[in-house]
Amino acid sequence: MDFHGQLAKRRGVIAYPSEPNLAPQPRTRLLWPTLGAAALALAIAGGGLIRAQLAPGDRGVAPVDSSSNLEVTNVAVDVSGKTAEQARMGGWREAQRKAWKVLYARIHAVPLDQAPSLPDSTLDSIVAGIEVEDEEIGATRYIAKLGVLFDRARTAGFLGGAGGEIVRSQPMLVIPVEFSGGAGQVFERKTEWQRAWARFRAGASAIDYVRPVGDGADPVMLNLGQAGRRGRGWWRLLLDQYGASDVVVPEVHLHRAWPGGPIRADFVARHGPDGDALGAFTLVAADDTQLDATLDEGIRRIDAIYTDALHAGGLSPDPTLVPPVLPAPPPTALSDDQSGEDPLAQIISDINTQSYTLQVDTQDGATLDAALAALRGLPGMHAVSVNSLALGGVSLLRGTFEGDRDALKLALQSHGWRVDDAANGFRIRRGGPPVNPGP
């Protein structure tokens, strides 16, 4: 067994050398989607009837705040020194150098050997902390597996200025499905799989995960039936509600040999409303005490599958998730007896104003104010308001624009925004090259 295999075994995670022939359980169509839609309709019509659909209980697990740090885990070091303390400090510095290259290569989608180096003084200024996952300290030797946390604000300049555009996906709604004891669950109760996704630090990932807490109406709208739904209408409503452009459904199938014995975890990384399987693998936990470590390792591998698919161009949002844009009705010629209509009414009818949802990154209040000011100064933009505020994440803005969808996209691009299609609007980011709108 190689060094990495020994480290994994010490943590209680046994990784198979080759992917098993995993046959996931059939995705049976249930009545949950219909019931969920009916419950939501009753809630809208009756004002609070949705509470009658759920038994009381605390189901939510809030995700950890991953907006301030970029994390690189499983950094192996083996350093010698004159004393134990010197060996340990040397190991931490070596971990910083290795983690920086891993972070740069991951975000820019380049080989590890093409990642530039940074001096130790610079790394000391951008590293926010060191997490010890496993370590062995000798008199003159330090062997450890460490996690390195980079401060997002201080690291952004080195990541963006080193060359190349940062590759990041559109917002992906996460529906974590756990099968245990033959039953599948999402947010009906707190599950180990939901807890694992809540503690996953997604800041360093190339995937922009949107992780619901699991409280409120989440158990009704995001359930096992919804994960298997094929109809696009309800998906569009959910994605617009959660501020996402697409969906990923990571599955885990837990099989316990006997109470207190080994637990086999079969993982499947699914994407899109059709549940396309992008990859599958199996891990085994020695017992219940090692289950958390096994699930954490499973999420890291699933995240790597999604990241590889993104770089290969296989994680593009399904075009059917974008609501169709209805063509404007043809202009009607005025007859002679209509020539004397109210001029003000004629002007109002000629103005084609529509509302669009704009998803924009808002790291802090200053970023939000700058985005609002830039959008309100856009030619043709009549009003911009905040629908959903998420400092440190993606906020939803509502803009009223004089023109159709293509005209708004061109106006945004001409003012330096990078624009991607999203549900009922656009996902916009600063840093796109200005587009010449032409004469």
C-alpha positions as CSV (number, residue, x, y, z in Angstrom):
1,M,0.0,0.0,0.0
2,D,1.4,3.4,-0.9
3,F,1.9,6.4,1.4
4,H,-1.4,8.0,0.6
5,G,-3.2,4.6,1.1
6,Q,-1.6,4.3,4.5
7,L,-2.7,7.8,5.5
8,A,-6.2,7.1,4.4
9,K,-6.3,3.8,6.3
10,R,-5.1,5.6,9.5
11,R,-8.1,7.8,9.3
12,G,-10.4,4.9,8.9
13,V,-11.1,5.4,5.1
14,I,-10.3,2.5,2.9
15,A,-10.1,3.6,-0.8
16,Y,-10.5,1.0,-3.5
17,P,-7.8,1.2,-6.2
18,S,-10.3,1.0,-9.0
19,E,-13.9,2.2,-9.3
20,P,-16.4,-0.5,-8.5
21,N,-19.2,-1.6,-10.8
22,L,-21.7,0.5,-9.0
23,A,-25.3,0.0,-9.8
24,P,-27.3,2.7,-8.1
25,Q,-30.8,2.0,-6.8
26,P,-33.5,2.7,-9.4
27,R,-34.8,6.3,-9.3
28,T,-38.4,5.4,-8.7
29,R,-41.0,8.0,-9.5
30,L,-42.9,8.9,-6.4
31,L,-45.9,11.1,-5.7
32,W,-43.8,13.6,-3.7
33,P,-43.4,16.1,-6.6
34,T,-47.2,16.3,-7.0
35,L,-47.8,16.5,-3.3
36,G,-45.0,19.1,-2.9
37,A,-46.5,21.3,-5.7
38,A,-49.9,21.0,-4.2
39,A,-48.6,21.9,-0.7
40,L,-46.8,25.0,-2.1
41,A,-49.9,26.1,-4.0
42,L,-52.0,25.7,-0.8
43,A,-49.4,27.7,1.1
44,I,-49.5,30.5,-1.4
45,A,-53.3,30.6,-1.5
46,G,-54.0,30.0,2.2
47,G,-51.1,31.8,3.8
48,G,-49.2,29.3,6.0
49,L,-51.0,26.0,5.3
50,I,-47.7,24.6,4.3
51,R,-46.9,24.1,8.0
52,A,-49.5,21.4,8.2
53,Q,-47.6,19.3,5.7
54,L,-44.5,18.9,8.1
55,A,-44.2,17.5,11.5
56,P,-42.5,19.9,14.0
57,G,-38.7,19.5,14.3
58,D,-35.3,21.0,13.7
59,R,-34.1,19.8,10.2
60,G,-31.8,22.6,9.2
61,V,-28.0,22.3,9.2
62,A,-26.5,25.7,8.2
63,P,-23.4,25.6,6.0
64,V,-20.1,26.8,7.4
65,D,-19.0,30.2,6.3
66,S,-16.6,29.5,3.5
67,S,-16.7,32.9,1.9
68,S,-13.6,34.3,3.7
69,N,-11.1,31.5,3.2
70,L,-9.9,29.3,0.4
71,E,-8.9,25.8,1.7
72,V,-6.5,23.2,0.4
73,T,-6.6,19.9,2.4
74,N,-4.6,16.7,2.5
75,V,-1.2,18.4,2.0
76,A,1.5,15.8,3.0
77,V,4.8,16.9,4.4
78,D,7.9,15.1,5.6
79,V,10.6,17.5,6.9
80,S,13.7,17.2,9.1
81,G,15.3,19.8,11.3
82,K,17.8,20.4,14.1
83,T,15.0,20.4,16.6
84,A,11.4,19.2,16.7
85,E,10.2,22.8,16.6
86,Q,12.3,23.7,13.6
87,A,11.1,20.6,11.8
88,R,7.5,21.5,12.5
89,M,7.9,25.1,11.3
90,G,9.7,23.8,8.2
91,G,6.8,21.4,7.6
92,W,4.3,24.2,7.8
93,R,6.2,26.4,5.4
94,E,6.5,23.4,3.0
95,A,2.7,22.9,3.3
96,Q,2.1,26.5,2.3
97,R,4.3,26.2,-0.8
98,K,2.6,23.0,-1.9
99,A,-0.9,24.3,-1.1
100,W,-0.4,27.5,-3.1
101,K,0.5,25.5,-6.2
102,V,-2.5,23.2,-5.7
103,L,-4.9,26.2,-5.3
104,Y,-3.6,28.0,-8.3
105,A,-3.7,24.9,-10.5
106,R,-7.2,24.1,-9.3
107,I,-8.7,27.5,-10.0
108,H,-6.9,28.2,-13.3
109,A,-7.3,24.6,-14.6
110,V,-3.6,24.2,-15.4
111,P,-1.1,21.4,-14.6
112,L,0.5,21.6,-11.1
113,D,4.0,22.2,-12.6
114,Q,2.8,25.3,-14.4
115,A,1.7,27.0,-11.2
116,P,4.0,29.9,-10.2
117,S,5.9,30.0,-7.0
118,L,5.6,32.7,-4.3
119,P,8.2,33.8,-1.7
120,D,7.6,32.6,1.8
121,S,7.1,36.2,3.0
122,T,4.2,36.6,0.6
123,L,2.7,33.2,1.6
124,D,2.9,34.2,5.3
125,S,0.8,37.3,4.5
126,I,-2.0,35.5,2.6
127,V,-2.2,32.3,4.7
128,A,-5.0,32.6,7.3
129,G,-4.3,29.4,9.2
130,I,-3.0,25.8,9.2
131,E,-5.2,22.9,10.1
132,V,-3.5,19.8,11.5
133,E,-5.3,16.7,10.1
134,D,-2.7,14.2,11.2
135,E,0.9,14.6,12.5
136,E,3.8,12.7,13.9
137,I,6.5,14.7,15.7
138,G,10.0,13.3,16.4
139,A,13.2,14.8,17.8
140,T,14.3,16.0,14.4
141,R,11.6,15.0,12.0
142,Y,8.0,16.1,11.3
143,I,5.5,14.0,9.2
144,A,2.0,15.4,8.9
145,K,-1.0,15.8,6.7
146,L,-2.2,19.5,6.9
147,G,-4.8,21.8,5.6
148,V,-4.0,25.3,4.6
149,L,-6.5,28.2,4.7
150,F,-5.8,31.2,2.4
151,D,-7.4,34.6,3.1
152,R,-9.7,35.2,0.1
153,A,-9.3,39.0,0.0
154,R,-5.5,38.9,0.2
155,T,-5.1,36.0,-2.2
156,A,-7.4,37.3,-4.9
157,G,-4.8,39.7,-6.3
158,F,-2.2,36.9,-6.7
159,L,-4.7,34.5,-8.3
160,G,-6.1,37.0,-10.7
161,G,-2.9,38.8,-11.6
162,A,-0.8,35.7,-12.3
163,G,-2.4,35.2,-15.7
164,G,-5.5,33.6,-17.1
165,E,-9.2,34.0,-16.2
166,I,-10.4,32.2,-13.1
167,V,-12.7,29.4,-14.1
168,R,-15.8,29.1,-12.0
169,S,-19.2,27.5,-12.6
170,Q,-22.6,29.1,-12.6
171,P,-24.5,28.8,-9.3
172,M,-25.4,25.1,-8.7
173,L,-28.2,24.2,-6.4
174,V,-27.2,21.2,-4.2
175,I,-29.7,18.5,-3.3
176,P,-27.9,15.9,-1.2
177,V,-29.7,12.6,-1.3
178,E,-28.9,9.8,1.2
179,F,-30.1,6.2,0.9
180,S,-29.9,4.3,4.2
181,G,-31.8,1.2,5.2
182,G,-33.5,1.2,1.8
183,A,-35.1,4.6,2.2
184,G,-34.0,7.9,0.5
185,Q,-34.0,11.2,2.2
186,V,-32.9,14.8,1.6
187,F,-34.1,17.3,4.2
188,E,-37.0,15.3,5.8
189,R,-34.7,14.9,8.8
190,K,-31.0,15.7,9.6
191,T,-28.8,13.2,7.8
192,E,-25.1,12.5,8.0
193,W,-24.8,13.4,4.3
194,Q,-26.5,16.8,4.9
195,R,-24.1,17.5,7.8
196,A,-21.1,16.6,5.7
197,W,-22.2,19.0,2.9
198,A,-22.8,21.7,5.6
199,R,-19.3,21.5,7.0
200,F,-17.6,21.3,3.5
201,R,-15.6,24.4,2.8
202,A,-16.6,25.3,-0.8
203,G,-14.8,28.5,-1.1
204,A,-11.8,27.0,-2.9
205,S,-13.9,24.9,-5.2
206,A,-14.4,25.9,-8.9
207,I,-18.1,25.0,-8.4
208,D,-20.3,27.7,-7.1
209,Y,-22.5,25.6,-4.8
210,V,-25.8,26.9,-3.5
211,R,-26.4,24.9,-0.3
212,P,-29.9,25.1,1.2
213,V,-30.1,25.1,5.0
214,G,-32.9,22.5,5.0
215,D,-35.4,24.4,7.2
216,G,-38.7,26.2,6.4
217,A,-40.2,24.9,3.1
218,D,-37.0,23.2,2.0
219,P,-38.2,19.7,3.0
220,V,-41.3,20.1,0.8
221,M,-39.7,21.7,-2.2
222,L,-36.4,19.9,-2.2
223,N,-37.2,16.2,-1.6
224,L,-36.4,12.8,-3.2
225,G,-39.2,13.2,-5.7
226,Q,-37.9,16.6,-6.8
227,A,-34.5,15.1,-7.4
228,G,-36.0,12.6,-9.8
229,R,-38.4,15.1,-11.5
230,R,-37.9,15.6,-15.3
231,G,-40.4,18.4,-15.9
232,R,-38.7,21.8,-16.5
233,G,-41.4,24.1,-15.2
234,W,-41.0,23.4,-11.5
235,W,-37.2,23.3,-11.9
236,R,-37.2,26.8,-13.3
237,L,-39.3,28.0,-10.3
238,L,-37.0,26.4,-7.8
239,L,-33.8,27.6,-9.4
240,D,-35.1,31.2,-9.5
241,Q,-36.2,30.9,-5.9
242,Y,-32.7,29.7,-4.7
243,G,-30.7,32.0,-7.1
244,A,-29.2,29.1,-9.0
245,S,-28.8,28.3,-12.7
246,D,-28.4,24.5,-12.6
247,V,-28.6,21.6,-10.1
248,V,-26.3,18.9,-8.8
249,V,-27.6,15.9,-7.0
250,P,-24.8,14.1,-5.0
251,E,-26.0,10.7,-3.8
252,V,-24.6,8.4,-1.2
253,H,-25.9,4.8,-0.6
254,L,-25.0,3.6,2.9
255,H,-24.8,-0.2,3.6
256,R,-24.1,-1.4,7.1
257,A,-22.7,-4.9,7.5
258,W,-24.0,-5.1,11.1
259,P,-24.5,-2.7,14.0
260,G,-21.2,-1.2,14.9
261,G,-19.5,-2.8,11.9
262,P,-18.1,-1.6,8.6
263,I,-20.1,0.8,6.5
264,R,-19.9,0.7,2.7
265,A,-20.7,4.1,1.1
266,D,-21.5,4.1,-2.7
267,F,-21.2,7.6,-4.1
268,V,-22.8,8.9,-7.3
269,A,-22.2,12.5,-8.7
270,R,-25.3,13.5,-10.7
271,H,-25.9,16.7,-12.6
272,G,-28.9,18.4,-14.2
273,P,-32.6,17.8,-14.0
274,D,-32.2,14.5,-15.8
275,G,-29.9,13.2,-13.1
276,D,-27.0,12.4,-15.5
277,A,-24.3,10.4,-13.6
278,L,-20.9,11.9,-14.1
279,G,-19.0,9.5,-11.9
280,A,-19.3,6.9,-9.1
281,F,-16.9,5.3,-6.5
282,T,-17.0,3.4,-3.3
283,L,-15.4,4.0,0.1
284,V,-15.6,1.9,3.3
285,A,-15.6,3.2,6.9
286,A,-14.3,0.9,9.5
287,D,-17.2,1.7,11.9
288,D,-19.6,4.5,12.9
289,T,-16.8,6.6,14.3
290,Q,-15.1,6.9,10.9
291,L,-18.3,7.7,8.9
292,D,-17.8,11.4,9.1
293,A,-14.3,11.1,7.6
294,T,-15.5,8.8,4.9
295,L,-18.3,11.2,3.9
296,D,-15.9,14.2,3.9
297,E,-13.5,12.2,1.6
298,G,-16.5,11.3,-0.6
299,I,-17.5,15.0,-1.0
300,R,-13.9,15.9,-1.9
301,R,-14.0,13.3,-4.7
302,I,-17.4,14.3,-5.9
303,D,-16.2,17.9,-6.0
304,A,-13.2,16.8,-8.1
305,I,-15.6,15.0,-10.5
306,Y,-17.7,18.1,-10.9
307,T,-14.6,20.3,-11.3
308,D,-13.2,18.0,-14.0
309,A,-16.6,18.0,-15.8
310,L,-16.6,21.9,-15.7
311,H,-13.1,22.1,-17.2
312,A,-14.1,19.6,-19.9
313,G,-17.2,21.6,-20.8
314,G,-19.6,19.0,-19.5
315,L,-21.2,21.1,-16.7
316,S,-23.0,23.6,-18.9
317,P,-26.6,24.4,-17.7
318,D,-29.4,22.7,-19.6
319,P,-30.8,25.2,-22.1
320,T,-34.3,24.0,-21.3
321,L,-33.9,25.5,-17.8
322,V,-33.8,29.0,-19.2
323,P,-37.4,30.2,-19.7
324,P,-38.2,30.9,-23.3
325,V,-38.4,34.5,-24.4
326,L,-41.7,35.2,-26.1
327,P,-41.3,37.3,-29.3
328,A,-42.7,40.8,-29.1
329,P,-46.0,41.2,-31.0
330,P,-45.7,42.8,-34.4
331,P,-46.5,46.5,-34.5
332,T,-50.0,47.4,-35.5
333,A,-50.4,50.1,-38.1
334,L,-52.6,53.0,-37.0
335,S,-55.7,53.7,-39.0
336,D,-56.7,57.3,-40.0
337,D,-59.3,57.4,-37.2
338,Q,-56.7,56.5,-34.6
339,S,-54.3,59.3,-35.5
340,G,-55.8,61.6,-32.9
341,E,-55.0,59.3,-29.9
342,D,-53.5,60.7,-26.7
343,P,-49.7,61.3,-27.5
344,L,-48.7,60.3,-23.9
345,A,-50.5,57.0,-24.2
346,Q,-48.7,56.4,-27.6
347,I,-45.3,57.1,-26.0
348,I,-46.0,54.7,-23.1
349,S,-47.1,52.0,-25.4
350,D,-43.9,52.3,-27.5
351,I,-41.7,51.7,-24.4
352,N,-41.0,48.0,-24.1
353,T,-39.9,47.7,-20.4
354,Q,-39.3,44.3,-18.9
355,S,-38.0,43.1,-15.5
356,Y,-35.0,40.8,-15.3
357,T,-33.3,39.0,-12.4
358,L,-29.6,39.7,-12.1
359,Q,-27.4,37.4,-10.1
360,V,-24.3,39.3,-8.9
361,D,-21.4,38.5,-6.5
362,T,-21.5,40.7,-3.4
363,Q,-18.5,40.1,-1.2
364,D,-19.4,43.0,1.1
365,G,-21.5,46.2,1.3
366,A,-19.1,48.2,-0.8
367,T,-19.3,45.6,-3.6
368,L,-23.1,45.7,-3.5
369,D,-23.2,49.6,-3.6
370,A,-20.8,49.6,-6.6
371,A,-22.9,47.0,-8.5
372,L,-26.1,49.0,-7.9
373,A,-24.5,52.2,-9.0
374,A,-23.1,50.7,-12.2
375,L,-26.4,49.0,-13.1
376,R,-28.5,52.1,-12.4
377,G,-26.2,54.1,-14.7
378,L,-26.7,51.6,-17.5
379,P,-28.5,53.2,-20.5
380,G,-32.0,52.0,-20.7
381,M,-32.2,50.8,-17.1
382,H,-35.1,52.4,-15.3
383,A,-34.8,50.9,-11.8
384,V,-32.7,48.4,-9.9
385,S,-33.7,46.9,-6.5
386,V,-32.4,44.2,-4.2
387,N,-34.6,41.1,-4.1
388,S,-32.3,38.8,-2.0
389,L,-29.2,40.1,-0.2
390,A,-26.4,37.6,0.4
391,L,-23.2,39.4,1.5
392,G,-20.3,37.0,0.8
393,G,-22.3,35.2,-1.8
394,V,-24.6,35.8,-4.7
395,S,-27.3,38.4,-4.4
396,L,-30.4,38.7,-6.5
397,L,-31.2,42.1,-8.1
398,R,-34.3,43.0,-10.0
399,G,-33.8,45.4,-12.9
400,T,-36.4,47.1,-15.1
401,F,-34.9,47.6,-18.6
402,E,-36.2,49.3,-21.7
403,G,-35.6,46.6,-24.2
404,D,-35.6,42.9,-24.8
405,R,-33.3,40.2,-23.3
406,D,-30.6,40.5,-26.1
407,A,-30.5,44.3,-25.7
408,L,-29.9,44.0,-22.0
409,K,-27.2,41.4,-22.5
410,L,-25.4,43.6,-25.0
411,A,-25.7,46.7,-22.8
412,L,-24.1,44.8,-19.8
413,Q,-21.3,43.4,-21.9
414,S,-20.5,46.8,-23.4
415,H,-20.0,48.1,-19.9
416,G,-17.5,45.5,-18.8
417,W,-19.8,42.7,-17.3
418,R,-19.4,39.1,-18.1
419,V,-22.9,37.8,-18.8
420,D,-24.2,34.2,-18.6
421,D,-27.8,33.1,-19.1
422,A,-29.7,32.2,-15.9
423,A,-33.3,31.6,-14.9
424,N,-35.4,34.6,-15.7
425,G,-32.4,36.8,-16.2
426,F,-28.6,36.7,-16.2
427,R,-25.6,35.8,-14.0
428,I,-23.2,38.8,-14.2
429,R,-19.7,39.2,-13.1
430,R,-17.2,42.1,-13.3
431,G,-14.1,41.6,-15.4
432,G,-15.5,40.8,-18.8
433,P,-14.0,42.5,-21.8
434,P,-16.1,45.4,-23.1
435,V,-18.1,44.7,-26.2
436,N,-18.4,47.3,-28.9
437,P,-22.2,47.5,-29.5
438,G,-21.6,48.8,-33.0
439,P,-23.1,51.8,-34.7
